[in-house]
Amino acid sequence: GALRVIQEPGELQVTAGDTVALECRVEVAESGAVLRMEWARDGERGALCATRLRLGPPLSPLPCPRRARLAWQPPRATLSLPQVRGNDSGRYLCRVTLEI
């Protein structure tokens, strides 16, 4: 297909105070494609972090609400959550849409 998304790691356990890095690898058939990426957490309304990305040069980390940061180094996007707390636990989902 034109778009393939792989999220890693599948499951992760960390200690409070650690920094967590969640990775989303995006494979797109079209060069120069524009992507809409959203990171969401189960049970929360809205996206934890949402942005538009272009397949091309890396971007410096983008700030997101709630302490999160998003780095883009094609084909990988990494969501970092510094100094995690117990209430940060849950399932996180990387959702990518190919804009046409």
Secondary structure as a PSIPRED ss2 file (coil, helix, strand):
# PSIPRED VFORMAT (PSIPRED V4.0)

   1 G C   1.000  0.000  0.000
   2 A C   1.000  0.000  0.000
   3 L E   0.000  0.000  1.000
   4 R E   0.000  0.000  1.000
   5 V E   0.000  0.000  1.000
   6 I E   0.000  0.000  1.000
   7 Q E   0.000  0.000  1.000
   8 E E   0.000  0.000  1.000
   9 P C   1.000  0.000  0.000
  10 G C   1.000  0.000  0.000
  11 E C   1.000  0.000  0.000
  12 L C   1.000  0.000  0.000
  13 Q C   1.000  0.000  0.000
  14 V C   1.000  0.000  0.000
  15 T C   1.000  0.000  0.000
  16 A C   1.000  0.000  0.000
  17 G C   1.000  0.000  0.000
  18 D C   1.000  0.000  0.000
  19 T C   1.000  0.000  0.000
  20 V E   0.000  0.000  1.000
  21 A E   0.000  0.000  1.000
  22 L E   0.000  0.000  1.000
  23 E E   0.000  0.000  1.000
  24 C E   0.000  0.000  1.000
  25 R E   0.000  0.000  1.000
  26 V E   0.000  0.000  1.000
  27 E E   0.000  0.000  1.000
  28 V E   0.000  0.000  1.000
  29 A C   1.000  0.000  0.000
  30 E C   1.000  0.000  0.000
  31 S C   1.000  0.000  0.000
  32 G C   1.000  0.000  0.000
  33 A C   1.000  0.000  0.000
  34 V E   0.000  0.000  1.000
  35 L E   0.000  0.000  1.000
  36 R E   0.000  0.000  1.000
  37 M E   0.000  0.000  1.000
  38 E E   0.000  0.000  1.000
  39 W E   0.000  0.000  1.000
  40 A E   0.000  0.000  1.000
  41 R E   0.000  0.000  1.000
  42 D C   1.000  0.000  0.000
  43 G C   1.000  0.000  0.000
  44 E C   1.000  0.000  0.000
  45 R C   1.000  0.000  0.000
  46 G C   1.000  0.000  0.000
  47 A C   1.000  0.000  0.000
  48 L C   1.000  0.000  0.000
  49 C E   0.000  0.000  1.000
  50 A E   0.000  0.000  1.000
  51 T E   0.000  0.000  1.000
  52 R E   0.000  0.000  1.000
  53 L E   0.000  0.000  1.000
  54 R E   0.000  0.000  1.000
  55 L C   1.000  0.000  0.000
  56 G C   1.000  0.000  0.000
  57 P C   1.000  0.000  0.000
  58 P C   1.000  0.000  0.000
  59 L E   0.000  0.000  1.000
  60 S E   0.000  0.000  1.000
  61 P E   0.000  0.000  1.000
  62 L E   0.000  0.000  1.000
  63 P E   0.000  0.000  1.000
  64 C C   1.000  0.000  0.000
  65 P C   1.000  0.000  0.000
  66 R C   1.000  0.000  0.000
  67 R C   1.000  0.000  0.000
  68 A C   1.000  0.000  0.000
  69 R E   0.000  0.000  1.000
  70 L E   0.000  0.000  1.000
  71 A E   0.000  0.000  1.000
  72 W E   0.000  0.000  1.000
  73 Q E   0.000  0.000  1.000
  74 P C   1.000  0.000  0.000
  75 P C   1.000  0.000  0.000
  76 R E   0.000  0.000  1.000
  77 A E   0.000  0.000  1.000
  78 T E   0.000  0.000  1.000
  79 L E   0.000  0.000  1.000
  80 S E   0.000  0.000  1.000
  81 L E   0.000  0.000  1.000
  82 P C   1.000  0.000  0.000
  83 Q C   1.000  0.000  0.000
  84 V C   1.000  0.000  0.000
  85 R C   1.000  0.000  0.000
  86 G H   0.000  1.000  0.000
  87 N H   0.000  1.000  0.000
  88 D H   0.000  1.000  0.000
  89 S C   1.000  0.000  0.000
  90 G C   1.000  0.000  0.000
  91 R C   1.000  0.000  0.000
  92 Y E   0.000  0.000  1.000
  93 L E   0.000  0.000  1.000
  94 C E   0.000  0.000  1.000
  95 R E   0.000  0.000  1.000
  96 V E   0.000  0.000  1.000
  97 T E   0.000  0.000  1.000
  98 L E   0.000  0.000  1.000
  99 E E   0.000  0.000  1.000
 100 I C   1.000  0.000  0.000
